[in-house]
Amino acid sequence: FQNTVKSIQNHPGFRNVLSPSGLFSFLPRIRGISLGRSIIADRYAPYEQFGVDIVSSVFAIPTTKPHYFIADATVIKEIMTARIKFPKPISLYKLLLFFGPNIVASERDEWKRYRKVSAPAFTEPNNKLVWDETVHVVKDLFDNVWENRKEVIYEHALDITMPLALFVIGAAGFGRRIGWNDEMVAPPGHKLTFKDTLDIVSRGVLLKAALPTWALYATKRTRAVKIAFEELELYMMDMINSRRSSEKKEDRDDLLTSLLDASEGDFDGFAKLTDRELLGNIFIFLIAGHETTAHTLCFALALLALYQDEQERLYGELMKAFPDGRTPTYEDINKLTYVECVLNETLRMFPPASNIPKFAAEDSSFVTTNAAGEKVVVPVPAGTGLSLHVSALHYNPRYWSEPYAFKPARFLEDWPRDAFIPFSGGVRSCLGRRFAELESLVFLSMLVMQYKFIVKPEPQFANETFEQRKERILKFTQGITLTPVRVPLVFTRRD
Ligand code: HEM
């Protein structure tokens, strides 16, 4: 412990007896004993406490390398751009390897191959497909689920955004179009619908990773998770087999086509994908493309419901751009500036991936600034763990004025590009960024143009202040991504 502290020249930060991961990860924060799990949720507070934008963490049991949490934009950029010097600690991504190796949980040549195979699926033709499929899914929701009723009530906005994101990734990624009213019962040969399967898998990933297979038989919940993982494998095999056996090779611009092509022949000199790699990557795209977007959209609805003036401003901007109220098309993308501001501000305040782990592959050092504005050199021994603390960066007052305020218009001004990394950055940045942005822009525009929404009035909360309501509605837990707890909303048709 003393040696580790010495190796980082006692750089300010947390000193504890027990490691915050592994065996002791369930412990709360106890000063000097354990860090607890909440430092990521604390946003900028730890940096304020230690007066510097890089904070260290050293613990005695088990003895390991030091760790830095980082909220300095320049240092984060340096790390994200030097992939070889600061790679991903892929052992932390083991929980994403259930079905096989994949693009998120890999490094070096393996990663390069998966990226090369997948990237062609995220170009212009797919962008348009994402747009059109999202329009289709939202129209289906309004016409066939909400049936154009004057008022619609939801106990949790995630019940809208989770299926929405699933249907869009299903259709635009894998050619699997599902209607909101389809699949009320499992299709022949399955125990669960595709929607329920992915829902249970998304929520159960951490549980599945934590428990050995035999323990999954223990309770109703763990059995459901086990069945859902088996079902997902069946569904993925169905997708592969039906696309492989279709007589007419469809000329589709989706992800499944790219992955299948790469599993059938050499791709640009890279070896073809094995079946396990194929499954691993399909799984990762379903997960990556589903929960992140769904949670973001849920937070966006929560914020717009709380800040009615912002919702009205957004409505006004949309009606100015589309006075006849028509649905925006892909060619209208440049008219959606304010929707983009709302989306960015949501991602700033609630980045689904609040922590991006890396480590130092060799000895190096960072230069940061302390609260007094002085330069501080931070030693980084090889093996040091690094947390790119996205939510701290996004609330760092050095870059963002009034970071706790919801102010989408800040993105109309000259904003600090390097201090905004919801999709990570550099070569390992999110491959689905445009996919997620387009889907979000379509959904938010169509919704706000047709419906006004408020937080559902409930008698037990009749006397709460705005601050209390904000706290209740914006409450989140930390799963694989930041998860909104409960966002009850009432939607009223505008005409
Ligand atoms: C709001 C929505 C989304 C957010 C905030 C987001 C965020 C991120 C972040 C932070 C990473 C880096 C993770 C890491 O280094 O461990 C990442 C990687 C990735 N994302 Fe997303 N993502 C979103 C949506 C999507 C969608 C819709 C897809 C696919 C359809 C997708 C596919 C991927 C892939 C394949 C990677 C791995 C890239 C690589 O390692 O080369 N994401 N995403």
Boltz pocket constraint, residues with backbone or C-beta under 6 A from the ligand:
constraints:
  - pocket:
      binder: B
      contacts: [[A, 103], [A, 104], [A, 115], [A, 169], [A, 173], [A, 284], [A, 285], [A, 288], [A, 289], [A, 290], [A, 292], [A, 293], [A, 296], [A, 351], [A, 352], [A, 353], [A, 356], [A, 357], [A, 421], [A, 422], [A, 423], [A, 424], [A, 427], [A, 428], [A, 429], [A, 430], [A, 431], [A, 432], [A, 433], [A, 435], [A, 436]]
      max_distance: 6.0
